[in-house]
């Protein structure tokens, strides 16, 4: 039986090969004499994966004292008539003007794919960070009617039925709740054959973002969604679990670990804590998905950082096409930040070393890259390519920027 199937398969392959050239010539003879003036396939690709989405802020609402949700709709006047589809868990990279410079900042899409496809809006939630470079500007300047620009949907923090199991454990902290809100809404609205147990760690009860909404979604599909709020500073009125998202808390509320995929999104401190806790659960690494680590604010705090570079300034020679720029750089800031300060504004999206959109060739000098943010391919490591957003200068350098702004 198996031999028969193999023989038939081989004959089909050979037949297709021999028919290839005659079929091609036949199609060429029957082709219309006038060349197509449009490319419908290319147009479809542009609509699904646009380089830039022009948006306008429709409304702003307070979630907590430190978190606001911004609803964004297509800016028809600027050429965006509809929003592209995306996978729950992805992010948008916003292009923010700061004086004469442009910087990028990624924010997870908090709304569901159905919100974009049928209702015509994205939502992102931004938590104000003390001393934050971008969050303060967003909070102060993003009002209803303000126009903003973003990339198309990016990132790999989403459920893939080929790669991931149908039993999901989500571990979120702070504003790391945003992609889970999108995932939970997607599961409930589309009745997906998935079950998600979401453990959301917060410092205080009034830090919980989307509290009522998550409870309502849980009530709509209790067989698919379970939401657990875990508070580290609960106060006397708190009745739920307290402490951190420890291995014991995960076991208690997520049940058995076998056959489950873990998704983790939150502040960097939570990632470091969970690395040790998840190790106690003896989980295979392939079953743990982490959202991008985020920009490192203090590279010198990581093991392996050269002590001689702390507090030093260096010069980066940046090649862009036929031009050469001399860029001052601080060892505590990424190569990408140095480029942005010099108003070179190279392309960037994730700012976490994941997407490779800012990829550049290191010609001379040395950089420090944290293991958490080293998303380079093995070939790139071998041939000297870096991701400037995750590379920190520890000497004078020469870099070739592969794509202009």
C-alpha positions as CSV (number, residue, x, y, z in Angstrom):
1,X,0.0,0.0,0.0
2,X,2.7,2.5,1.0
3,X,4.7,1.5,-2.2
4,X,1.7,2.2,-4.4
5,X,1.2,5.6,-2.9
6,X,4.9,6.4,-3.4
7,X,4.8,5.3,-7.0
8,X,1.7,7.4,-7.8
9,X,3.3,10.4,-6.0
10,X,6.5,10.1,-8.1
11,X,4.5,9.8,-11.3
12,X,2.5,12.9,-10.4
13,X,5.7,14.9,-9.7
14,X,7.4,13.8,-13.0
15,X,4.2,14.6,-14.9
16,X,4.0,18.1,-13.4
17,X,7.7,18.7,-14.3
18,X,7.3,17.6,-18.0
19,X,4.1,19.7,-18.3
20,X,5.8,22.8,-16.9
21,X,7.3,24.3,-20.0
22,X,4.3,23.5,-22.4
23,X,1.9,25.1,-19.9
24,X,4.1,28.1,-19.5
25,X,4.3,28.6,-23.3
26,X,0.5,28.2,-23.6
27,X,-0.1,30.8,-20.9
28,X,2.2,33.2,-22.7
29,X,0.4,32.7,-26.0
30,X,-2.9,33.4,-24.4
31,X,-1.8,36.4,-22.4
32,X,-3.4,39.7,-23.1
33,X,-1.4,42.0,-25.4
34,X,-1.7,45.1,-23.1
35,X,0.4,45.1,-19.9
36,X,-1.5,45.4,-16.6
37,X,-1.5,48.9,-15.2
38,X,-2.0,47.7,-11.6
39,X,-0.7,44.9,-9.5
40,X,-3.6,43.5,-7.4
41,X,-1.4,41.1,-5.5
42,X,1.0,43.8,-4.5
43,X,-1.9,46.1,-3.5
44,X,-3.3,43.3,-1.3
45,X,0.1,42.9,0.3
46,X,0.3,46.6,1.0
47,X,-3.1,46.6,2.6
48,X,-2.3,43.6,4.8
49,X,1.2,44.7,5.7
50,X,1.4,48.5,5.4
51,X,4.7,50.2,6.1
52,X,2.9,53.1,7.8
53,X,-0.6,53.4,9.2
54,X,-1.9,56.9,9.6
55,X,-4.2,57.2,12.6
56,X,-6.2,59.8,14.5
57,X,-7.0,59.6,18.2
58,X,-10.7,59.1,18.6
59,X,-10.9,59.1,22.4
60,X,-8.9,58.8,25.6
61,X,-10.1,57.2,28.8
62,X,-8.5,56.6,32.2
63,X,-8.0,53.0,33.3
64,X,-6.2,53.7,36.6
65,X,-4.4,56.7,38.0
66,X,-1.3,55.8,36.0
67,X,-2.8,54.2,32.8
68,X,-4.7,55.6,29.9
69,X,-6.3,53.9,26.9
70,X,-6.1,55.6,23.5
71,X,-8.6,54.6,20.8
72,X,-7.2,55.1,17.3
73,X,-9.1,55.1,14.1
74,X,-8.0,55.4,10.4
75,X,-6.9,58.8,9.2
76,X,-8.7,58.9,5.9
77,X,-7.4,62.3,5.0
78,X,-3.8,60.9,5.2
79,X,-4.6,57.9,3.0
80,X,-5.4,55.2,5.6
81,X,-9.0,54.0,4.8
82,X,-9.0,50.8,6.8
83,X,-7.0,49.0,9.5
84,X,-4.9,45.9,8.7
85,X,-5.6,42.6,10.2
86,X,-3.4,41.4,13.0
87,X,-2.9,38.5,15.4
88,X,-3.9,39.0,19.0
89,X,-0.7,39.8,21.0
90,X,1.1,41.8,18.3
91,X,2.1,45.5,18.7
92,X,2.3,48.7,16.8
93,X,5.5,50.8,16.6
94,X,4.6,54.5,16.8
95,X,6.7,57.2,15.2
96,X,6.9,60.1,17.7
97,X,8.2,63.5,16.8
98,X,10.5,65.0,19.4
99,X,11.7,68.4,18.3
100,X,13.4,67.8,15.0
101,X,14.0,64.1,15.7
102,X,11.7,61.1,15.3
103,X,11.8,58.2,17.8
104,X,9.9,55.0,17.8
105,X,8.1,53.3,20.6
106,X,6.3,49.9,20.5
107,X,2.9,49.4,22.3
108,X,0.9,46.2,22.3
109,X,-2.5,46.3,20.7
110,X,-5.0,46.0,23.5
111,X,-8.1,45.7,21.4
112,X,-9.2,42.5,19.5
113,X,-8.6,41.7,15.9
114,X,-12.4,41.9,15.4
115,X,-12.3,45.5,16.8
116,X,-10.0,46.4,13.9
117,X,-11.7,44.4,11.2
118,X,-15.3,45.1,11.9
119,X,-15.4,48.1,14.2
120,X,-12.5,50.1,12.7
121,X,-10.3,50.9,15.7
122,X,-7.1,50.0,17.6
123,X,-6.7,50.5,21.3
124,X,-3.4,50.8,23.2
125,X,-3.0,51.4,26.9
126,X,0.0,53.5,28.1
127,X,1.2,53.5,31.6
128,X,2.9,56.7,32.7
129,X,6.5,56.0,33.7
130,X,8.3,58.3,36.0
131,X,11.0,60.0,33.9
132,X,9.8,58.1,30.8
133,X,11.0,59.7,27.6
134,X,7.9,58.8,25.5
135,X,5.1,58.1,28.0
136,X,5.1,61.7,29.3
137,X,4.9,63.1,25.8
138,X,2.0,60.8,24.9
139,X,0.1,61.6,28.1
140,X,0.5,65.3,27.5
141,X,0.0,65.5,23.8
142,X,-2.3,62.7,22.7
143,X,-5.8,64.2,22.7
144,X,-8.9,63.5,20.6
145,X,-8.2,64.6,17.1
146,X,-4.4,64.4,17.2
147,X,-2.9,62.6,14.2
148,X,-0.3,59.8,14.8
149,X,1.7,57.4,12.6
150,X,2.5,53.8,13.3
151,X,4.0,50.7,11.7
152,X,1.9,47.8,10.6
153,X,1.3,45.1,13.3
154,X,4.5,43.5,14.4
155,X,5.8,40.9,16.8
156,X,5.6,37.2,17.5
157,X,3.8,37.2,20.8
158,X,0.7,35.4,19.7
159,X,-0.8,31.9,19.7
160,X,0.1,29.7,16.8
161,X,-1.8,26.4,16.6
162,X,1.1,24.7,14.9
163,X,3.6,25.7,17.5
164,X,1.5,26.1,20.7
165,X,-0.9,24.0,22.7
166,X,-4.6,24.8,23.1
167,X,-4.0,25.2,26.9
168,X,-2.4,28.5,27.6
169,X,-1.1,30.0,30.9
170,X,-0.7,33.8,30.7
171,X,1.6,35.6,33.2
172,X,1.3,39.4,33.1
173,X,2.4,42.3,35.2
174,X,1.7,46.0,35.0
175,X,0.9,47.1,31.5
176,X,1.8,43.6,30.3
177,X,-1.9,42.9,30.6
178,X,-2.5,44.6,27.2
179,X,-1.7,41.7,24.8
180,X,-3.7,39.4,27.1
181,X,-6.7,41.6,26.9
182,X,-6.5,41.2,23.1
183,X,-6.0,37.4,23.3
184,X,-8.9,36.9,25.8
185,X,-11.2,39.1,23.7
186,X,-10.3,37.1,20.6
187,X,-10.9,33.8,22.2
188,X,-14.3,34.9,23.6
189,X,-15.6,36.8,20.5
190,X,-14.5,34.1,18.0
191,X,-15.2,31.1,20.2
192,X,-11.7,29.8,19.6
193,X,-10.8,26.3,20.7
194,X,-8.5,27.5,23.3
195,X,-8.4,27.8,27.1
196,X,-6.4,30.6,28.7
197,X,-5.7,30.9,32.4
198,X,-4.4,34.5,33.0
199,X,-2.5,35.3,36.2
200,X,-2.1,39.1,36.5
201,X,0.4,40.4,39.0
202,X,-0.1,43.9,40.4
203,X,1.4,45.9,43.3
204,X,-1.8,47.4,44.7
205,X,-5.5,46.7,44.0
206,X,-6.0,50.0,42.3
207,X,-3.2,49.2,39.9
208,X,-5.4,46.6,38.1
209,X,-6.0,47.6,34.5
210,X,-9.2,46.4,32.9
211,X,-10.5,44.8,36.1
212,X,-14.2,44.9,35.3
213,X,-13.8,44.2,31.6
214,X,-11.7,41.0,32.2
215,X,-14.2,39.8,34.7
216,X,-17.0,40.3,32.2
217,X,-15.1,38.4,29.5
218,X,-14.4,35.6,32.0
219,X,-18.1,35.4,32.8
220,X,-19.0,35.1,29.1
221,X,-16.8,32.1,28.5
222,X,-15.9,30.5,31.9
223,X,-15.0,27.2,30.2
224,X,-12.4,29.0,28.2
225,X,-11.1,31.9,30.3
226,X,-9.9,32.1,33.9
227,X,-8.6,35.3,35.3
228,X,-6.6,35.5,38.6
229,X,-5.5,38.8,40.1
230,X,-2.4,38.4,42.4
231,X,-1.5,41.5,44.5
232,X,1.9,42.0,46.2
233,X,0.8,44.8,48.5
234,X,-2.9,43.9,49.1
235,X,-4.1,45.8,52.0
236,X,-6.7,44.7,54.5
237,X,-9.7,44.6,52.1
238,X,-8.0,42.3,49.6
239,X,-9.5,38.8,49.4
240,X,-7.6,37.3,46.4
241,X,-4.2,35.7,46.2
242,X,-1.3,37.9,47.4
243,X,2.4,37.9,46.9
244,X,4.2,37.5,43.5
245,X,3.7,35.1,40.6
246,X,5.7,32.4,42.2
247,X,6.0,28.8,41.1
248,X,3.6,27.9,44.0
249,X,1.0,30.5,42.9
250,X,1.2,29.3,39.3
251,X,0.7,25.6,40.4
252,X,-2.2,26.5,42.6
253,X,-4.2,28.4,40.0
254,X,-3.1,26.9,36.7
255,X,-3.2,23.3,37.7
256,X,-0.9,20.7,36.1
257,X,1.8,21.9,33.9
258,X,1.8,19.1,31.3
259,X,0.9,20.1,27.8
260,X,0.5,23.9,28.4
261,X,2.1,26.8,26.7
262,X,3.2,29.8,28.8
263,X,3.0,33.4,27.6
264,X,4.9,36.0,29.7
265,X,4.6,39.8,29.4
266,X,5.5,42.5,31.9
267,X,8.3,44.7,33.3
268,X,11.9,43.5,33.1
269,X,12.0,42.8,36.9
270,X,9.2,40.4,36.5
271,X,11.0,38.5,33.7
272,X,14.0,38.1,35.9
273,X,11.9,36.8,38.8
274,X,9.9,34.5,36.6
275,X,13.0,33.0,35.0
276,X,13.8,31.4,38.3
277,X,10.2,30.5,39.2
278,X,9.5,28.8,35.8
279,X,12.7,26.8,36.1
280,X,11.2,25.3,39.3
281,X,8.3,24.0,37.2
282,X,10.6,22.0,34.9
283,X,9.1,23.5,31.8
284,X,10.6,22.8,28.4
285,X,12.0,26.1,27.0
286,X,10.0,25.6,23.8
287,X,6.8,26.0,25.8
288,X,7.6,29.5,27.1
289,X,6.8,32.5,25.0
290,X,8.1,35.9,26.2
291,X,7.1,39.3,24.8
292,X,10.1,41.4,23.8
293,X,12.2,42.3,26.9
294,X,12.1,46.0,26.2
295,X,14.9,48.6,26.1
296,X,17.6,48.0,28.7
297,X,18.0,51.2,30.9
298,X,21.2,50.1,32.7
299,X,23.4,47.8,30.7
300,X,26.2,48.0,33.3
301,X,24.0,46.1,35.7
302,X,24.3,42.9,33.6
303,X,27.0,40.3,34.0
304,X,29.8,40.6,31.5
305,X,29.5,44.4,31.0
306,X,33.1,45.8,30.8
307,X,33.7,47.9,33.9
308,X,36.1,50.2,32.0
309,X,33.2,51.4,29.8
310,X,31.0,52.6,32.6
311,X,30.2,56.3,32.3
312,X,32.3,56.7,29.2
313,X,31.5,58.5,25.9
314,X,32.6,57.2,22.5
315,X,32.3,58.1,18.9
316,X,30.4,56.1,16.3
317,X,31.3,56.5,12.6
318,X,28.0,55.8,10.8
319,X,28.0,54.9,7.1
320,X,24.7,55.6,5.3
321,X,25.1,55.1,1.6
322,X,28.0,57.3,0.4
323,X,27.8,59.6,3.5
324,X,29.7,59.2,6.7
325,X,28.5,60.7,10.0
326,X,30.4,61.1,13.3
327,X,28.0,60.4,16.2
328,X,28.7,61.0,19.9
329,X,27.5,58.0,22.0
330,X,27.1,57.3,25.8
331,X,27.9,53.8,27.0
332,X,24.7,53.7,29.0
333,X,22.5,54.3,25.9
334,X,22.0,52.1,22.9
335,X,23.5,52.7,19.5
336,X,20.0,53.4,18.2
337,X,19.5,56.2,20.8
338,X,22.8,57.7,19.7
339,X,21.6,57.7,16.1
340,X,18.3,59.3,17.1
341,X,20.0,62.0,19.0
342,X,22.1,62.8,15.9
343,X,18.8,63.0,13.9
344,X,19.7,60.1,11.7
345,X,16.5,58.3,12.7
346,X,17.3,54.8,11.2
347,X,14.3,52.4,10.9
348,X,13.3,50.7,14.1
349,X,10.3,48.9,15.6
350,X,10.7,46.6,18.6
351,X,13.6,48.4,20.4
352,X,14.3,45.1,22.0
353,X,16.7,43.3,19.6
354,X,13.9,41.1,18.4
355,X,12.7,42.2,14.9
356,X,16.0,43.1,13.3
357,X,14.4,46.1,11.5
358,X,17.3,48.3,12.6
359,X,20.0,45.7,11.7
360,X,23.4,47.2,10.9
361,X,26.9,45.9,10.1
362,X,29.6,46.5,12.8
363,X,32.8,47.3,10.9
364,X,35.0,48.3,13.8
365,X,34.9,48.5,17.5
366,X,32.9,46.6,20.2
367,X,29.4,46.6,21.7
368,X,27.8,45.0,24.7
369,X,24.6,43.0,24.1
370,X,22.5,41.5,26.9
371,X,21.5,37.8,26.4
372,X,17.8,38.7,26.9
373,X,17.9,41.1,23.9
374,X,20.2,39.3,21.5
375,X,17.7,38.3,18.9
376,X,20.2,38.0,16.1
377,X,20.4,35.0,13.8
378,X,23.5,32.8,14.1
379,X,24.8,33.9,10.7
380,X,24.5,37.6,11.8
381,X,26.5,36.9,14.9
382,X,29.2,35.2,12.8
383,X,29.5,38.0,10.2
384,X,29.3,40.9,12.6
385,X,25.8,42.3,12.3
386,X,24.2,44.0,15.3
387,X,20.7,45.3,16.2
388,X,21.5,48.9,17.3
389,X,18.5,49.1,19.6
390,X,20.0,46.3,21.8
391,X,23.7,47.1,21.3
392,X,25.6,49.4,23.7
393,X,28.9,51.0,22.7
394,X,31.9,50.0,24.8
395,X,34.5,51.6,22.4
396,X,34.8,53.8,19.4
397,X,32.9,52.2,16.6
398,X,32.3,52.2,12.8
399,X,28.9,51.0,11.6
400,X,27.2,50.6,8.3
401,X,23.4,51.4,8.5
402,X,21.8,49.2,5.9
403,X,18.6,51.1,5.3
404,X,18.0,54.8,5.4
405,X,15.2,56.4,7.5
